[in-house]
């Protein structure tokens, strides 16, 4: 019985601490994982046919070749495919956090001593973005999904 009470107390304390931290950073959830692949069309075929993911949206270069493709893993979670090249090697590149207010999130992370880039609007997706430099794994992308962002449109268009 004592073990059950300690377990329940631990859950309540954890929830009480977690909620204010999440609210102060405006983090809604983990939104995506980014990887660079040597051939985006081949990767799309693999992930759609073998893994059952569906394409959510894409950005293409002036020649019509995809440079960025988001695949639904679930309604709120995506796999971001980027084109690998000499400056962008194949493999994991980052994970993205959906935040409610990117300016507040950047300020809060900076107050905690985190290195965060300035906010900019993505030319290819219209999302407001900033990047955290994480000393252990590289880059964490913060994304505010504005109403005109491709991310928000994909979330709103989700059909199971």
N, C-alpha and C positions, 0 to 999 in steps of 0.2 A: 504494500500500500504506500509506504514512504517513497519507494522508487517511482511509482506512478505520479505522486504529488510533485516530486522533483522534476520529472519529465514535463508535466503540465506547466509548472512554473517556468521552466526553461523555454518552452514554446511561447508563453506569454511575454517573457522578457525579450526574446528574440524578435517577436513581432513588433513589440513596442519600439525597439531600437531600429529595426529595418525600415519601418514606414516613414519616420521623419527623414532618414538619410535618403531614401528613394525620392521622397517629395522635394527635399531641398536640392537635389541634383536634377530634378525633372525627368529622370530616366523612366521611360514607360516599359521598355523591354529590349531584349536583344533582337534586332531586326534582320540582320543578314551576316553571312560569312562570305568573304571575298577570296577568290582564287584566280590566278592567271593561268590560262591554258594555251597550248601551242596552236590550237585550231578551234575557234569558237563553234563553227557549224558541227564539227565532229563531237565536241563536248555536249552541245545541245542534243544531238542524236542520242548519245550515251545516257545523259541524265533524264531525257524524256522517255526513251524506250526501255532502259534497264532499271531506272530508279522510280519511274512513274511521275516525275515532276512535270509541271506545265510552265510554258513561258508566260511571264507576267508582263514584261516590257523590254524594250531594247533601245539602244542608241547606236547610230551608224555614222560612218565617216562620209564625206562628200561622194565617194565612189559607191556608196551603198553597202559597204562591208560592215558587219557588226563590230563595235568596239567595246560594248558593254551590254550584257544580257542578264536580266534577273529572271530566275526560275522560282516558282512557288514551291516551297517545301510544305508549307501550310498557309492558312490565310494571312498570318502575320509574320512568317519567317521565309526568308529567301536565300537562294544561293546566287551570288553575284559572280558572273564569269567575265573576266577581262582578257584582252589579247596580250599574250606574252610577247616580249621582244627583248632586244639587247639591254634596255634600261629596266625592264620589268620581267624578271625571271619567272619561270613556271613555278606554281605552288601557291601556298597560303599567303595572302597579302594583309588581311585585316579582318576584324569583325566590327559590325556596326550596331550602335545603340540608338534607338528611337528616343528622342527627347522632346518634351512639350515645348520648351522655350530654350532655344540654343544659346542665346545671350546669357540667360541666367545660369545655364549649365556650365558654360565656359567660365563665367565669373566664379562660380562655386568651386570648380576643379582647380582653377588658378589659386584661389584662396587656400586650398589644401596643398599647394606646392606642386601641382601637376603641370607639366609642360603641355600647353594647348595652343594650336594655331589660331589665328583670327578667323572669324566666320566669313564664308563666301557662298555665293549661290552657284550651284553646279550648272554649268552650261548645258549639260546633256540630260539632266533629270529635273532641274528646277528646285531641288531640295536645298535647304540651307545646311551647310556642312562646316565642320571643324574637325581637326584631328588631334588626338592625344598621342604623345610620344610615350609609349609604355616601355620601361627599361627591360622588361622580361620577354616580351613577344613582339615588339615593334609598334604597330599602329592600331589605334582604336578610333573608329570614325563616329562622330556624333552627328546625327541627322534629325533636323526638324522637318517633318513631312508636311509642307505647306499644301494648301488646297490645290494648287496647280502643279504639284510635283508628280512625277510618274509613279513614285512609291504610293502616294495617297490614292491616286486613281486606281492603281492595282489593288490596294486594300479594299476600296469601295466596289470594285468590279468582281471580287472573289465569288466564285461559284464552286461548291464542292464537287 
